[in-house]
Amino acid sequence: MGWARGMSINVDFYRQDVKKSTNIDLFSSPGCSASIGRCVNPQHLESNPWARPKTLNCTAHEHHKSLCIMNTSDSLPIPTTSFDQMRSDLDEYGFCLMADALSPEQVIAIKARLLDQAEAERADGVALRDGGPMPWQNDLPKIAPNQRVMNLLDKGEEFWQLLLHPIVDEIICHLLGENVISSSVTANITHPGGQPMPLHSDQGYVDIPITDAVVCNTMWMLTDYTEENGGTYLIPKSHLRNQVPDKPFDFDECVSLTGPVGTACVFDGRVWHGTGPNTSSDDSRVGLLNYWCRPWLRQQENMAVSLSDETIAAMPDALLRRIGYRVHLTLGNVDPQPAAAALIDRNRERVGRRSVSS
Ligand SMILES: O=C(O)CCC(=O)C(=O)O
């Protein structure tokens, strides 16, 4: 199947009965609000939405030349509640979308904790800024408008449920095997003025000939994702190219990942992608990223160290398993060695230095 350039993964036109939630202040900029909506399952629609002509506003970032016109009958994955469809989309296109993956109540709770944390990190001067102007953009303000929030498992129980969501067993394990572990749990909040991230593959650090996926990502949309507010750029089927992008600022083949709040997108670690530019005047995009890896790969966040004792003590066993508190074959071992498949007990009695008494 050939790909027309400049297509947008847009599912906004499925939204019905959209209710506005309480506005949440982002960077104290007025008008940055988020809506909680119920998404009609596109499978119930008779026609393929990709057959519908849709004219998009060509106001994207100056270096993104292609997000102008979509008028195509090509199909791309759309949000679905069928795990079979998602597995097939993931294998074929390198990404798949789950409709209504989070309930409105889950979105409200997770987003409220995240935004509170993000604001507090800014207030304390420890915020991690991102999405700054590129070197050639001398006219843009030098403060990077986007914000990353890291180590979320330590920052609220609200985030834990994402690691136990059915999408993990059904989709993540389909790609990476059943013993998959969480690599990191972070957020990326894009704000107006945010610049596109260089295209990359999430397993670009693999420096030996591995052609399969060893990691993947779940992007949870905690607000609507639009072309204007930073919907992720992504090149469908690029997971099959078996290489990393050679021109990270060439966005010509990208589509823009858009969708209603509550949608989840899983993308293969080999797919070329990056944060889209936020060209809106007042719309922020709140995204939470669950990065996953095979159990023999080093985690992005060093969870054995980064999570506090209190967090570990409070976590249910199912969650501890997902963050690597289990020996995988001979990897991640401790002394004394736990029984096969048992969880590692952080408070176990250690085998320390010993000597034969005289
Ligand atoms: O926030 C996004 O849209 C994508 C972020 C991303 O690509 C990354 O963190 O590697």
The ligand as an SDF file (V2000), in Angstrom:
LIG
                    3D

 10  9  0  0  0  0  0  0  0  0999 V2000
    5.4090   13.5480   23.3190 O   0  0  0  0  0  0  0  0  0  0  0  0
    5.3950   13.0250   22.2120 C   0  0  0  0  0  0  0  0  0  0  0  0
    4.5390   13.2700   21.3760 O   0  0  0  0  0  0  0  0  0  0  0  0
    6.4680   12.0420   21.8420 C   0  0  0  0  0  0  0  0  0  0  0  0
    7.6090   12.0060   22.8070 C   0  0  0  0  0  0  0  0  0  0  0  0
    8.7480   11.1690   22.3230 C   0  0  0  0  0  0  0  0  0  0  0  0
    8.8570   10.8570   21.1810 O   0  0  0  0  0  0  0  0  0  0  0  0
    9.7580   10.7080   23.2580 C   0  0  0  0  0  0  0  0  0  0  0  0
    9.7500   11.0800   24.4420 O   0  0  0  0  0  0  0  0  0  0  0  0
   10.6440    9.9260   22.8420 O   0  0  0  0  0  0  0  0  0  0  0  0
  1  2  2  0
  2  3  1  0
  2  4  1  0
  4  5  1  0
  5  6  1  0
  6  7  2  0
  6  8  1  0
  8  9  2  0
  8 10  1  0
M  END
$$$$
